[in-house]
């Protein structure tokens, strides 16, 4: 084995191990904030593995979107909520069978995948190592925007609809809120607020 | 020695030396940026600034660092132990790791990554974890409030920042930072800040907000929440947060210089003037210096924004403005305007 392969193997095993351990810790750790942080670690290691497989764009995007945005918002929510740790543990036994079913389905799918692979199904060949100079961002862009333009736009549209729906669901108009309207504040002119008066001196003898 | 180990060494050592040089230079720059900040703001407010340690106070940063190093690190009793210690590390690592893809001169770059620009975006988006964790792990009201403010602000302005960068990518048609700089070669008229002026301004102002600098420094608003997310930190741990903030400032300045101001390119390139027309590291340093001066100037002159005004500016002004300008830029590209978009659509 030459040194480059050796390093790659090492990186894979180190990050793969951390990935599995942190994924396990996500569901076993006590505090929800710690669980969220292990999920962050999980995503980070996944990104490293993807980059190792040559999908540099996907790996970096995973960090950018999930680690940089989605999980930050999740952490926000978890930190703000006053969660009772003990209460969270209560449902564990109740939901364990459901979890087992999901896990079983996932395992079956994976087994099927590898089985199909051994049968020589070429769509599932091991990732080929492309040259480091290969620009897979550009390749992905051309695929998405030339060949798959309509499905891609459709997916974007669905997300937009979901976004608007979420906003509408939480939108409340309450009366009596004293909020500032900056546009009105900016539009105010001196003559709207200030009135110049020339006070007359009171007449002699007038009652005040 | 094994032959393959030798190969490893020749591959490893230059990178290691490069990383070391960049890190040391960044840290030294941070030291003198704090000095420059105190001097510049001092003069702007008719004071002298530090002038006791060394000639003109030049050794002041080292005195400060030594003081911080010898102070005790106090870990609050009810804090979340490990996270409390990890938080400053999470703040500093992205601030240093991003330098890997910044091109300092032609060929002078630690890692010439094709997806360089999204690497930069990804790493700057991780920086927020240091802030959030510090606030939460401290188990203190002020720290949590500061962390929340700061995180909300960073996330909001990241969007505007990302949109501004899309403008650069559209103009350069590449994510590789070195290629972006090379596409701007040929003097000041070829730099992207001219066709992308609104995006440049939005990027830089968002950068000021991202680094929690005045006038966007409600995260550590001294008058309201003492010092925000790092209120419980002392000694070296505080120094690391401080280092991260200033390293991020330098980074934002370096990115703005690279993406909008032609990177290492001379503004007079192509005119044939000896020395002044030569491209090189000096020009990049000069541009970073000018932008950093703006950071200090802002801090000395602007009053602090109110929190709701910050959010309004980010969401309701900057994001729509970038969207509008991206449409305008598309028109430029289709019309193949000026020296910037001669290539047209590829």
Boltz contact constraints between the chains, C-beta under 6 A:
constraints:
  - contact:
      token1: [A, 3]
      token2: [B, 4]
      max_distance: 6.0
  - contact:
      token1: [A, 3]
      token2: [B, 7]
      max_distance: 6.0
  - contact:
      token1: [A, 3]
      token2: [B, 8]
      max_distance: 6.0
  - contact:
      token1: [A, 56]
      token2: [B, 115]
      max_distance: 6.0
  - contact:
      token1: [A, 57]
      token2: [B, 115]
      max_distance: 6.0
  - contact:
      token1: [A, 60]
      token2: [B, 115]
      max_distance: 6.0
  - contact:
      token1: [A, 60]
      token2: [B, 118]
      max_distance: 6.0
  - contact:
      token1: [A, 60]
      token2: [B, 119]
      max_distance: 6.0
  - contact:
      token1: [A, 60]
      token2: [B, 122]
      max_distance: 6.0
  - contact:
      token1: [A, 63]
      token2: [B, 122]
      max_distance: 6.0
  - contact:
      token1: [A, 64]
      token2: [B, 121]
      max_distance: 6.0
  - contact:
      token1: [A, 64]
      token2: [B, 122]
      max_distance: 6.0
  - contact:
      token1: [A, 64]
      token2: [B, 125]
      max_distance: 6.0
  - contact:
      token1: [A, 68]
      token2: [B, 125]
      max_distance: 6.0
  - contact:
      token1: [A, 72]
      token2: [B, 128]
      max_distance: 6.0
  - contact:
      token1: [A, 75]
      token2: [B, 132]
      max_distance: 6.0
  - contact:
      token1: [A, 79]
      token2: [B, 136]
      max_distance: 6.0
  - contact:
      token1: [A, 135]
      token2: [B, 114]
      max_distance: 6.0
  - contact:
      token1: [A, 137]
      token2: [B, 115]
      max_distance: 6.0
  - contact:
      token1: [A, 137]
      token2: [B, 175]
      max_distance: 6.0
